[in-house]
Amino acid sequence: MDAFAAEVREINERVIELSRSYAIFWVFISSYKRYSKVIDDHRDFFDSIASSLLQGFCVITYQLFDKRADVKSLPRILNYVASFDPALEQRLRMNIDAQTPLLERFFSYRHKIYAHRDKAKSPWEVFGSMPKTRLKREMKTIVGLSRDTICALAGVSGVRKKATMSQAIRLRENHARWDAKEILRALEKSCV
């Protein structure tokens, strides 16, 4: 059980990073109208940050849901849960399987855009052609699936109560969001 708890803690850190990447990325994207002067004045910085956040999101999504037997991931850790709580394992696996098309799409982004670099299209050609509301909704779904899964695992591993873990992850996401907004406000004040 100690090894299981250690893996839950480790994977939880990746879920937190996924959640924070999502939050910061969307602050920058959704704040463009309000902070267009600041963002345009610091275009190299904001373009680099947005690209890195999206790349990180795709990579972490792949890491979290990789089904290979030799990696630490949510699907692999469910194999351990099956030995002492098969009903929970089955429910969590069904939740993940229900999102397979969405996860596969983000795996494809990771493979073709960031890892192996399909030269047919640039990252912004791929994501730029996708409606922002759809991309945001899809990323939010992945964050929710990751958070719900790791929180259920935290509860059964004894790492933390499910609700407490969920609240902690959401708080870290909110702090990242608030910090990104604070940076934009500070830059706006310095540009005046």
C-alpha positions, -999 to +999 in steps of 0.1 A: +000+000+000+030+024+006+041+021-030+005+028-042+003+059-019+037+071-032+025+067-068-007+086-060+013+115-046+036+116-076+007+115-101-011+141-081+017+165-087+013+160-125-025+166-121-018+199-103+006+209-130-020+201-157-046+221-138-023+251-134-012+250-171-049+251-181-057+280-157-028+302-168-032+295-205-069+305-204-062+337-184-038+348-212-062+338-240-094+352-224-077+384-212-065+395-246-092+421-252-087+437-218-049+435-218-042+437-256-017+466-252+003+447-225+002+414-244+011+431-277+040+451-261+053+418-247+044+395-276+075+373-275+070+366-238+032+359-240+035+338-272+062+317-257+043+312-224+011+303-242+029+279-265+047+263-236+016+260-215-003+243-243+026+220-251+029+211-214-008+204-212-006+180-241+025+162-227+010+159-192-023+146-206-003+119-224+017+110-193-014+108-171-034+086-194-006+065-211-018+029-210+016+012-214+025-012-186+059+002-179+049+038-170+034+056-140-001+067-151-037+067-140-047+037-161-017+017-148-023+025-112-059+013-116-045-022-120-035-020-083-069-007-072-085-037-090-070-060-064-088-045-034-117-024-048-128-038-082-159-017-083-140+015-079-114+004-105-142-005-130-160+029-124-128+049-128-117+030-159-152+035-175-149+072-168-115+073-186-127+051-214-157+074-220-132+102-228-110+081-251-118+101-283-109+133-265-078+119-249-067+104-283-070+139-299-047+154-273-023+125-276-023+132-314-014+169-307+014+157-284+027+133-310+023+153-342+029+188-330+052+186-300+070+153-298+076+142-334+066+174-351+044+168-381+057+194-405+023+197-423+009+223-398+023+245-371+008+243-336-011+275-340-025+264-374-040+234-356-052+251-325-060+284-342-085+267-364-103+252-334-130+274-318-117+287-284-148+276-266-143+240-278-106+239-269-113+254-235-142+229-228-120+200-239-091+210-217-115+216-188-129+181-193-094+165-192-085+185-160-118+173-144-112+137-154-077+138-140-087+155-108-116+132-101-096+101-108-066+111-087-089+122-059-107+089-058-073+071-057-061+094-029-092+085-009-086+047-012-048+049-007-051+069+025-031+098+011-059+122+016-097+123+017-112+126-017-129+160-011-098+175+006-076+165-023-100+179-048-102+212-029-064+214-027-060+209-065-087+235-072-070+259-049-037+255-066-054+261-100-071+292-086-038+305-072-022+301-107-051+319-123-049+347-097-011+350-102-015+353-139-041+380-136-019+398-111+010+397-136-012+412-163-024+440-140+012+448-129+024+450-165-005+472-174+004+496-146+040+496-156+031+504-193+010+535-184 
